[in-house]
């Protein structure tokens, strides 16, 4: 079998979690691990709780091990999202956060490795991640290279999504954003937009992981129209499902 990353022929491919397993254990209450709410793209599919997430056999053991540092950075960002340095606007409102304990290069690699795995996975949950072959190959080369991945064209911007989103994980989706094609991946408490486009976006470039000494994330009070559309699509027919699973715990989550 051929490894999806290094293309070596191996007897058996390793079991890869597309999103690190530890992230699925972010429960809503201390000491209680309920697993994440998983929201599929398909209207017909039910919202579910997941402790394990999704895995696929896509890469060899060595390549799987090479994802570890990046995955740890993803987990660290979810774990410490509330401890970040707050950045204020001129009126004193919190607009963004900086994460001085997280390394740009490691986090960027973790995010784009997640996109790479989602692209190779044949699980329905990731079906909107379908990179054009040229970009899939470029992404593979970036991940194989020892060069810092945040210097590549795969610009990544972060958005904090506190409260309820900490326990919900949505199917990744493709969105036109800042005039370029981007893929949006959700993690507990934050979302990453990854540029997959030959065009440059100056705005994305200015706030991407790597533009500053440490990662920064926007805390946006409003969703933009394309996100709203995506959210409404994701929620269509799912509300009852979510209520059934959470058994009225929503208010509690929002207050914490
Ligand atoms: Zn490999």
py3Dmol code that shows the C-alpha trace and the ligand (Angstrom):
import py3Dmol

protein = """\
ATOM      1  CA  UNK A   1       0.000   0.000   0.000  1.00  0.00           C
ATOM      2  CA  UNK A   2       1.205   3.448  -0.827  1.00  0.00           C
ATOM      3  CA  UNK A   3       1.599   6.074   1.898  1.00  0.00           C
ATOM      4  CA  UNK A   4      -0.396   9.189   1.036  1.00  0.00           C
ATOM      5  CA  UNK A   5       2.375  11.495   2.224  1.00  0.00           C
ATOM      6  CA  UNK A   6       5.803  10.007   1.375  1.00  0.00           C
ATOM      7  CA  UNK A   7       4.460   7.621  -1.337  1.00  0.00           C
ATOM      8  CA  UNK A   8       6.523   4.723   0.076  1.00  0.00           C
ATOM      9  CA  UNK A   9       5.067   1.245  -0.376  1.00  0.00           C
ATOM     10  CA  UNK A  10       4.363  -0.287   3.015  1.00  0.00           C
ATOM     11  CA  UNK A  11       2.686  -3.471   4.188  1.00  0.00           C
ATOM     12  CA  UNK A  12       0.183  -1.676   6.354  1.00  0.00           C
ATOM     13  CA  UNK A  13      -0.921   1.925   6.658  1.00  0.00           C
ATOM     14  CA  UNK A  14      -1.196   3.525  10.060  1.00  0.00           C
ATOM     15  CA  UNK A  15      -4.450   4.584  11.681  1.00  0.00           C
ATOM     16  CA  UNK A  16      -4.678   8.381  11.412  1.00  0.00           C
ATOM     17  CA  UNK A  17      -7.140  10.508  13.276  1.00  0.00           C
ATOM     18  CA  UNK A  18      -8.112  13.290  10.928  1.00  0.00           C
ATOM     19  CA  UNK A  19      -8.630  15.614  13.863  1.00  0.00           C
ATOM     20  CA  UNK A  20      -6.533  14.561  16.898  1.00  0.00           C
ATOM     21  CA  UNK A  21      -8.448  12.215  19.158  1.00  0.00           C
ATOM     22  CA  UNK A  22      -7.737  14.308  22.252  1.00  0.00           C
ATOM     23  CA  UNK A  23      -9.765  17.140  20.752  1.00  0.00           C
ATOM     24  CA  UNK A  24     -12.861  14.982  20.723  1.00  0.00           C
ATOM     25  CA  UNK A  25     -12.605  14.652  24.479  1.00  0.00           C
ATOM     26  CA  UNK A  26     -13.253  18.339  25.078  1.00  0.00           C
ATOM     27  CA  UNK A  27     -16.428  17.917  27.103  1.00  0.00           C
ATOM     28  CA  UNK A  28     -18.617  20.721  28.336  1.00  0.00           C
ATOM     29  CA  UNK A  29     -18.232  20.032  32.014  1.00  0.00           C
ATOM     30  CA  UNK A  30     -15.221  19.394  34.181  1.00  0.00           C
ATOM     31  CA  UNK A  31     -14.659  15.733  34.842  1.00  0.00           C
ATOM     32  CA  UNK A  32     -17.357  14.758  32.422  1.00  0.00           C
ATOM     33  CA  UNK A  33     -16.256  13.701  28.981  1.00  0.00           C
ATOM     34  CA  UNK A  34     -19.201  13.606  26.700  1.00  0.00           C
ATOM     35  CA  UNK A  35     -17.351  13.922  23.459  1.00  0.00           C
ATOM     36  CA  UNK A  36     -17.935  16.531  20.808  1.00  0.00           C
ATOM     37  CA  UNK A  37     -21.128  17.142  18.949  1.00  0.00           C
ATOM     38  CA  UNK A  38     -20.386  16.257  15.386  1.00  0.00           C
ATOM     39  CA  UNK A  39     -22.355  18.078  12.712  1.00  0.00           C
ATOM     40  CA  UNK A  40     -22.353  16.446   9.323  1.00  0.00           C
ATOM     41  CA  UNK A  41     -22.929  18.317   6.058  1.00  0.00           C
ATOM     42  CA  UNK A  42     -25.696  15.978   4.888  1.00  0.00           C
ATOM     43  CA  UNK A  43     -29.198  16.990   5.859  1.00  0.00           C
ATOM     44  CA  UNK A  44     -30.206  13.354   6.145  1.00  0.00           C
ATOM     45  CA  UNK A  45     -27.472  12.466   8.647  1.00  0.00           C
ATOM     46  CA  UNK A  46     -27.942  12.871  12.348  1.00  0.00           C
ATOM     47  CA  UNK A  47     -25.897  14.985  14.672  1.00  0.00           C
ATOM     48  CA  UNK A  48     -23.901  12.672  16.909  1.00  0.00           C
ATOM     49  CA  UNK A  49     -21.613  12.710  19.861  1.00  0.00           C
ATOM     50  CA  UNK A  50     -18.159  11.450  19.183  1.00  0.00           C
ATOM     51  CA  UNK A  51     -15.394  10.463  21.577  1.00  0.00           C
ATOM     52  CA  UNK A  52     -13.186   9.077  18.921  1.00  0.00           C
ATOM     53  CA  UNK A  53     -13.780  11.196  15.847  1.00  0.00           C
ATOM     54  CA  UNK A  54     -12.915   9.843  12.457  1.00  0.00           C
ATOM     55  CA  UNK A  55      -9.898   7.938  11.377  1.00  0.00           C
ATOM     56  CA  UNK A  56      -8.637   6.564   8.114  1.00  0.00           C
ATOM     57  CA  UNK A  57      -5.674   4.496   7.014  1.00  0.00           C
ATOM     58  CA  UNK A  58      -3.933   6.986   4.765  1.00  0.00           C
ATOM     59  CA  UNK A  59      -0.245   7.294   5.698  1.00  0.00           C
ATOM     60  CA  UNK A  60       2.652   5.117   6.928  1.00  0.00           C
ATOM     61  CA  UNK A  61       3.706   4.954  10.591  1.00  0.00           C
ATOM     62  CA  UNK A  62       6.665   7.327  10.098  1.00  0.00           C
ATOM     63  CA  UNK A  63       4.508   9.957   8.423  1.00  0.00           C
ATOM     64  CA  UNK A  64       1.839   9.560  11.080  1.00  0.00           C
ATOM     65  CA  UNK A  65       4.514  10.169  13.743  1.00  0.00           C
ATOM     66  CA  UNK A  66       5.609  13.314  11.878  1.00  0.00           C
ATOM     67  CA  UNK A  67       2.150  14.820  12.529  1.00  0.00           C
ATOM     68  CA  UNK A  68       2.529  14.585  16.312  1.00  0.00           C
ATOM     69  CA  UNK A  69       4.066  18.009  17.081  1.00  0.00           C
ATOM     70  CA  UNK A  70       1.512  19.820  14.935  1.00  0.00           C
ATOM     71  CA  UNK A  71      -1.355  17.896  16.508  1.00  0.00           C
ATOM     72  CA  UNK A  72      -0.057  18.815  19.967  1.00  0.00           C
ATOM     73  CA  UNK A  73      -0.153  22.499  18.971  1.00  0.00           C
ATOM     74  CA  UNK A  74      -3.814  22.146  17.906  1.00  0.00           C
ATOM     75  CA  UNK A  75      -4.638  20.603  21.275  1.00  0.00           C
ATOM     76  CA  UNK A  76      -2.667  23.326  23.089  1.00  0.00           C
ATOM     77  CA  UNK A  77      -4.617  26.069  21.325  1.00  0.00           C
ATOM     78  CA  UNK A  78      -7.957  24.505  22.291  1.00  0.00           C
ATOM     79  CA  UNK A  79      -6.754  23.961  25.850  1.00  0.00           C
ATOM     80  CA  UNK A  80      -5.353  27.460  26.390  1.00  0.00           C
ATOM     81  CA  UNK A  81      -7.674  29.521  24.179  1.00  0.00           C
ATOM     82  CA  UNK A  82      -8.870  31.506  27.197  1.00  0.00           C
ATOM     83  CA  UNK A  83      -5.365  32.313  28.488  1.00  0.00           C
ATOM     84  CA  UNK A  84      -4.292  34.285  25.429  1.00  0.00           C
ATOM     85  CA  UNK A  85      -3.125  37.902  25.443  1.00  0.00           C
ATOM     86  CA  UNK A  86      -6.137  40.063  24.632  1.00  0.00           C
ATOM     87  CA  UNK A  87      -5.696  42.777  22.025  1.00  0.00           C
ATOM     88  CA  UNK A  88      -8.041  45.754  22.252  1.00  0.00           C
ATOM     89  CA  UNK A  89      -9.297  48.279  19.734  1.00  0.00           C
ATOM     90  CA  UNK A  90      -9.193  52.044  20.427  1.00  0.00           C
ATOM     91  CA  UNK A  91     -12.485  51.847  22.324  1.00  0.00           C
ATOM     92  CA  UNK A  92     -11.152  49.169  24.611  1.00  0.00           C
ATOM     93  CA  UNK A  93     -13.162  46.303  23.160  1.00  0.00           C
ATOM     94  CA  UNK A  94     -11.482  42.933  22.777  1.00  0.00           C
ATOM     95  CA  UNK A  95     -10.984  42.270  19.100  1.00  0.00           C
ATOM     96  CA  UNK A  96      -8.292  39.678  18.933  1.00  0.00           C
ATOM     97  CA  UNK A  97      -6.039  37.373  20.878  1.00  0.00           C
ATOM     98  CA  UNK A  98      -2.391  36.481  20.643  1.00  0.00           C
ATOM     99  CA  UNK A  99      -0.959  33.154  21.785  1.00  0.00           C
ATOM    100  CA  UNK A 100       2.586  33.782  23.032  1.00  0.00           C
ATOM    101  CA  UNK A 101       3.100  30.166  24.107  1.00  0.00           C
ATOM    102  CA  UNK A 102       2.327  28.701  20.711  1.00  0.00           C
ATOM    103  CA  UNK A 103       4.849  28.500  17.914  1.00  0.00           C
ATOM    104  CA  UNK A 104       3.721  29.767  14.504  1.00  0.00           C
ATOM    105  CA  UNK A 105       5.414  27.027  12.529  1.00  0.00           C
ATOM    106  CA  UNK A 106       4.185  24.122  14.654  1.00  0.00           C
ATOM    107  CA  UNK A 107       0.589  25.317  14.747  1.00  0.00           C
ATOM    108  CA  UNK A 108       0.516  26.069  11.020  1.00  0.00           C
ATOM    109  CA  UNK A 109       1.848  22.609  10.263  1.00  0.00           C
ATOM    110  CA  UNK A 110      -0.839  21.080  12.500  1.00  0.00           C
ATOM    111  CA  UNK A 111      -3.608  22.951  10.690  1.00  0.00           C
ATOM    112  CA  UNK A 112      -2.481  22.144   7.170  1.00  0.00           C
ATOM    113  CA  UNK A 113      -1.755  18.514   8.125  1.00  0.00           C
ATOM    114  CA  UNK A 114      -5.406  18.304   9.212  1.00  0.00           C
ATOM    115  CA  UNK A 115      -6.495  19.607   5.807  1.00  0.00           C
ATOM    116  CA  UNK A 116      -4.167  17.106   4.130  1.00  0.00           C
ATOM    117  CA  UNK A 117      -5.644  14.189   6.118  1.00  0.00           C
ATOM    118  CA  UNK A 118      -9.211  15.402   5.519  1.00  0.00           C
ATOM    119  CA  UNK A 119      -8.497  15.511   1.804  1.00  0.00           C
ATOM    120  CA  UNK A 120      -7.239  11.910   1.779  1.00  0.00           C
ATOM    121  CA  UNK A 121      -9.990  10.606   4.047  1.00  0.00           C
ATOM    122  CA  UNK A 122     -12.936   8.975   2.330  1.00  0.00           C
ATOM    123  CA  UNK A 123     -15.202   9.639   5.308  1.00  0.00           C
ATOM    124  CA  UNK A 124     -18.389  11.528   4.401  1.00  0.00           C
ATOM    125  CA  UNK A 125     -17.701  14.023   7.163  1.00  0.00           C
ATOM    126  CA  UNK A 126     -14.859  15.420   5.052  1.00  0.00           C
ATOM    127  CA  UNK A 127     -16.505  15.222   1.695  1.00  0.00           C
ATOM    128  CA  UNK A 128     -16.350  18.966   1.034  1.00  0.00           C
ATOM    129  CA  UNK A 129     -12.576  18.758   1.269  1.00  0.00           C
ATOM    130  CA  UNK A 130     -11.640  17.836  -2.246  1.00  0.00           C
ATOM    131  CA  UNK A 131      -8.477  19.695  -3.230  1.00  0.00           C
ATOM    132  CA  UNK A 132      -7.637  20.165  -6.902  1.00  0.00           C
ATOM    133  CA  UNK A 133      -4.738  17.759  -7.673  1.00  0.00           C
ATOM    134  CA  UNK A 134      -2.265  20.616  -8.154  1.00  0.00           C
ATOM    135  CA  UNK A 135      -2.924  21.931  -4.633  1.00  0.00           C
ATOM    136  CA  UNK A 136      -3.049  18.453  -3.087  1.00  0.00           C
ATOM    137  CA  UNK A 137       0.444  17.809  -4.459  1.00  0.00           C
ATOM    138  CA  UNK A 138       1.708  21.212  -3.367  1.00  0.00           C
ATOM    139  CA  UNK A 139       0.355  20.575   0.148  1.00  0.00           C
ATOM    140  CA  UNK A 140       2.063  17.166   0.226  1.00  0.00           C
ATOM    141  CA  UNK A 141       5.399  18.746  -0.781  1.00  0.00           C
ATOM    142  CA  UNK A 142       5.073  21.439   1.898  1.00  0.00           C
ATOM    143  CA  UNK A 143       4.420  18.785   4.565  1.00  0.00           C
ATOM    144  CA  UNK A 144       7.389  16.707   3.409  1.00  0.00           C
ATOM    145  CA  UNK A 145       9.734  19.677   3.380  1.00  0.00           C
ATOM    146  CA  UNK A 146      11.696  20.674   6.495  1.00  0.00           C
ATOM    147  CA  UNK A 147      11.139  24.328   5.553  1.00  0.00           C
ATOM    148  CA  UNK A 148       8.676  26.148   7.854  1.00  0.00           C
ATOM    149  CA  UNK A 149       5.242  25.505   6.362  1.00  0.00           C
ATOM    150  CA  UNK A 150       3.888  28.947   7.296  1.00  0.00           C
ATOM    151  CA  UNK A 151       6.154  30.448   4.646  1.00  0.00           C
ATOM    152  CA  UNK A 152       4.162  28.538   2.018  1.00  0.00           C
ATOM    153  CA  UNK A 153       1.157  29.868   0.074  1.00  0.00           C
ATOM    154  CA  UNK A 154      -1.246  28.010   2.365  1.00  0.00           C
ATOM    155  CA  UNK A 155      -2.067  31.047   4.489  1.00  0.00           C
ATOM    156  CA  UNK A 156      -4.019  30.210   7.641  1.00  0.00           C
ATOM    157  CA  UNK A 157      -6.099  32.667   9.661  1.00  0.00           C
ATOM    158  CA  UNK A 158      -7.638  31.867  13.022  1.00  0.00           C
ATOM    159  CA  UNK A 159     -10.906  32.856  14.599  1.00  0.00           C
ATOM    160  CA  UNK A 160     -11.880  32.168  18.179  1.00  0.00           C
ATOM    161  CA  UNK A 161     -15.381  30.779  18.563  1.00  0.00           C
ATOM    162  CA  UNK A 162     -15.964  30.618  22.304  1.00  0.00           C
ATOM    163  CA  UNK A 163     -18.884  29.178  24.298  1.00  0.00           C
ATOM    164  CA  UNK A 164     -20.971  26.510  22.650  1.00  0.00           C
ATOM    165  CA  UNK A 165     -18.579  26.021  19.766  1.00  0.00           C
ATOM    166  CA  UNK A 166     -16.104  24.508  22.160  1.00  0.00           C
ATOM    167  CA  UNK A 167     -18.143  21.364  22.121  1.00  0.00           C
ATOM    168  CA  UNK A 168     -19.288  21.292  18.529  1.00  0.00           C
ATOM    169  CA  UNK A 169     -17.317  20.234  15.533  1.00  0.00           C
ATOM    170  CA  UNK A 170     -18.669  20.949  12.087  1.00  0.00           C
ATOM    171  CA  UNK A 171     -17.875  19.295   8.837  1.00  0.00           C
ATOM    172  CA  UNK A 172     -15.128  21.258   7.075  1.00  0.00           C
ATOM    173  CA  UNK A 173     -16.373  23.347   4.199  1.00  0.00           C
ATOM    174  CA  UNK A 174     -15.106  25.387   1.301  1.00  0.00           C
ATOM    175  CA  UNK A 175     -15.872  29.091   1.300  1.00  0.00           C
ATOM    176  CA  UNK A 176     -15.021  32.044  -0.884  1.00  0.00           C
ATOM    177  CA  UNK A 177     -13.427  34.398   1.634  1.00  0.00           C
ATOM    178  CA  UNK A 178     -11.400  37.593   1.105  1.00  0.00           C
ATOM    179  CA  UNK A 179     -11.637  36.974  -2.677  1.00  0.00           C
ATOM    180  CA  UNK A 180      -9.917  33.586  -2.541  1.00  0.00           C
ATOM    181  CA  UNK A 181     -10.968  29.963  -2.027  1.00  0.00           C
ATOM    182  CA  UNK A 182     -10.541  28.829   1.543  1.00  0.00           C
ATOM    183  CA  UNK A 183     -11.301  25.696   3.538  1.00  0.00           C
ATOM    184  CA  UNK A 184     -12.695  26.136   7.040  1.00  0.00           C
ATOM    185  CA  UNK A 185     -11.844  23.581   9.698  1.00  0.00           C
ATOM    186  CA  UNK A 186     -13.454  23.724  13.125  1.00  0.00           C
ATOM    187  CA  UNK A 187     -11.676  22.742  16.317  1.00  0.00           C
ATOM    188  CA  UNK A 188     -12.920  23.112  19.903  1.00  0.00           C
ATOM    189  CA  UNK A 189     -13.138  26.891  20.555  1.00  0.00           C
ATOM    190  CA  UNK A 190     -11.574  28.002  17.271  1.00  0.00           C
ATOM    191  CA  UNK A 191     -11.789  27.829  13.520  1.00  0.00           C
ATOM    192  CA  UNK A 192      -9.056  27.936  10.912  1.00  0.00           C
ATOM    193  CA  UNK A 193      -9.477  29.270   7.384  1.00  0.00           C
ATOM    194  CA  UNK A 194      -6.861  27.901   5.006  1.00  0.00           C
ATOM    195  CA  UNK A 195      -6.229  29.571   1.666  1.00  0.00           C
ATOM    196  CA  UNK A 196      -6.119  27.088  -1.198  1.00  0.00           C
ATOM    197  CA  UNK A 197      -5.879  29.386  -4.177  1.00  0.00           C
ATOM    198  CA  UNK A 198      -3.248  30.576  -6.655  1.00  0.00           C
ATOM    199  CA  UNK A 199      -4.319  34.177  -6.077  1.00  0.00           C
ATOM    200  CA  UNK A 200      -2.933  36.157  -3.195  1.00  0.00           C
ATOM    201  CA  UNK A 201      -5.143  37.871  -0.659  1.00  0.00           C
ATOM    202  CA  UNK A 202      -3.436  40.838   0.966  1.00  0.00           C
ATOM    203  CA  UNK A 203      -5.868  40.886   3.849  1.00  0.00           C
ATOM    204  CA  UNK A 204      -5.350  37.210   4.678  1.00  0.00           C
ATOM    205  CA  UNK A 205      -1.604  37.672   4.349  1.00  0.00           C
ATOM    206  CA  UNK A 206      -1.644  40.464   6.942  1.00  0.00           C
ATOM    207  CA  UNK A 207      -3.198  38.374   9.685  1.00  0.00           C
ATOM    208  CA  UNK A 208      -2.068  34.867   8.785  1.00  0.00           C
ATOM    209  CA  UNK A 209      -0.168  32.575  11.139  1.00  0.00           C
ATOM    210  CA  UNK A 210       3.387  33.819  10.749  1.00  0.00           C
ATOM    211  CA  UNK A 211       2.583  37.495  10.151  1.00  0.00           C
ATOM    212  CA  UNK A 212       3.435  38.189  13.794  1.00  0.00           C
ATOM    213  CA  UNK A 213       5.809  36.566  16.270  1.00  0.00           C
ATOM    214  CA  UNK A 214       3.047  34.282  17.529  1.00  0.00           C
ATOM    215  CA  UNK A 215      -0.352  33.211  16.211  1.00  0.00           C
ATOM    216  CA  UNK A 216      -3.175  35.726  16.488  1.00  0.00           C
ATOM    217  CA  UNK A 217      -6.891  34.995  16.311  1.00  0.00           C
ATOM    218  CA  UNK A 218      -9.759  37.326  15.594  1.00  0.00           C
ATOM    219  CA  UNK A 219     -12.690  37.405  17.954  1.00  0.00           C
ATOM    220  CA  UNK A 220     -15.413  38.474  15.581  1.00  0.00           C
ATOM    221  CA  UNK A 221     -18.653  39.737  17.066  1.00  0.00           C
ATOM    222  CA  UNK A 222     -20.448  39.053  13.802  1.00  0.00           C
ATOM    223  CA  UNK A 223     -20.369  36.225  11.367  1.00  0.00           C
ATOM    224  CA  UNK A 224     -19.984  37.185   7.737  1.00  0.00           C
ATOM    225  CA  UNK A 225     -22.779  36.309   5.275  1.00  0.00           C
ATOM    226  CA  UNK A 226     -21.062  33.263   3.795  1.00  0.00           C
ATOM    227  CA  UNK A 227     -20.503  31.830   7.273  1.00  0.00           C
ATOM    228  CA  UNK A 228     -24.135  32.458   8.134  1.00  0.00           C
ATOM    229  CA  UNK A 229     -25.190  30.628   5.000  1.00  0.00           C
ATOM    230  CA  UNK A 230     -22.944  27.707   5.867  1.00  0.00           C
ATOM    231  CA  UNK A 231     -24.237  27.647   9.426  1.00  0.00           C
ATOM    232  CA  UNK A 232     -27.854  27.642   8.307  1.00  0.00           C
ATOM    233  CA  UNK A 233     -27.083  24.827   5.877  1.00  0.00           C
ATOM    234  CA  UNK A 234     -25.402  22.841   8.637  1.00  0.00           C
ATOM    235  CA  UNK A 235     -28.297  23.388  11.039  1.00  0.00           C
ATOM    236  CA  UNK A 236     -31.117  22.576   8.616  1.00  0.00           C
ATOM    237  CA  UNK A 237     -33.063  19.712  10.128  1.00  0.00           C
ATOM    238  CA  UNK A 238     -30.487  19.274  12.910  1.00  0.00           C
ATOM    239  CA  UNK A 239     -31.896  21.403  15.698  1.00  0.00           C
ATOM    240  CA  UNK A 240     -34.057  18.644  17.200  1.00  0.00           C
ATOM    241  CA  UNK A 241     -31.108  16.285  17.042  1.00  0.00           C
ATOM    242  CA  UNK A 242     -28.921  18.693  18.971  1.00  0.00           C
ATOM    243  CA  UNK A 243     -31.591  19.218  21.621  1.00  0.00           C
ATOM    244  CA  UNK A 244     -32.094  15.487  22.003  1.00  0.00           C
ATOM    245  CA  UNK A 245     -28.403  14.869  22.581  1.00  0.00           C
ATOM    246  CA  UNK A 246     -27.743  17.793  24.870  1.00  0.00           C
ATOM    247  CA  UNK A 247     -31.011  17.307  26.794  1.00  0.00           C
ATOM    248  CA  UNK A 248     -31.437  21.007  27.505  1.00  0.00           C
ATOM    249  CA  UNK A 249     -27.854  21.631  28.531  1.00  0.00           C
ATOM    250  CA  UNK A 250     -27.435  24.458  26.036  1.00  0.00           C
ATOM    251  CA  UNK A 251     -28.120  27.312  28.418  1.00  0.00           C
ATOM    252  CA  UNK A 252     -25.668  25.924  30.881  1.00  0.00           C
ATOM    253  CA  UNK A 253     -22.947  25.822  28.243  1.00  0.00           C
ATOM    254  CA  UNK A 254     -23.629  29.378  27.141  1.00  0.00           C
ATOM    255  CA  UNK A 255     -23.283  30.711  30.651  1.00  0.00           C
ATOM    256  CA  UNK A 256     -19.965  29.060  31.393  1.00  0.00           C
TER     257      UNK A 256
END
"""
ligand_1 = """\
1
ZN
Zn 4.847 7.840 4.626
"""
view = py3Dmol.view(width=600, height=400)
view.addModel(protein, "pdb")
view.setStyle({"model": 0}, {"cartoon": {"style": "trace"}})
view.addModel(ligand_1, "xyz")
view.setStyle({"model": 1}, {"stick": {}})
view.zoomTo()
view.show()
